[in-house]
Amino acid sequence: MTTEINANMRHQFKRVAVSSKRQISIPKEFYQDLSLQDEIIMEKVGNRLIIRPSDYDNDVDFTAEILQDLIEEGYPKEQLVEKMKERKANMYPALKRLMADKENEEAMSLDELFSEE
């Protein structure tokens, strides 16, 4: 079992050029090993850029941003947990609507995007 974990977690790196249009090419073996498709998740953590398959998009966490918004909106600490649950429950349906609307190229306000419909 340790061998499987080590094989999946081995550290690999390659130097990749960035074009004048900020484009990069993912090395073929990385692309194949990760079973990448038409879309990826890209995340900036400190001075590192993390690229991962988009099938992990449910792992994208907006907790810190939501909490910051709730604090700025003035919710008392007694209500933060409940409001956090509400916002997170609406987050992924809203993102799905955004993706669907992006395909149709229709602009949507934030209120429409995060509505419970």
C-alpha positions, 0 to 999 in steps of 0.5 A: 500500500505504501508503494501505491501512495508513493507512486501517486504522490511522487514529485515531478517537475518540468520547465515550461515556457510561457508565451507572450499571450500568457499561454502554457503547454502542459507536458504530454505525460502530465496531461495523460497521467492526470487524465486531463480533459478540456478544462482544469482548475488553476489555483494560486497558493502563495508563490505557487501555481497549482493545476489540477483536473477539473473533476476535482472542482467540488473541492474548490473552497470559497470559505475564506471569501464567504466569511470575509463577505459576511464579516464585512456585511456586519453579521454578528458572530452568532449568525456566521455559521448559519449564514455560511451554510446558506451561502455555501449551499447556494455556491455550487448551483450558482457556479453551474448556472454561471457556466451554463450561461457562459456557454450561451453568452448571456450576462447575469447579475450577481443577484440573478446568479445566486438566486435560489431558483 
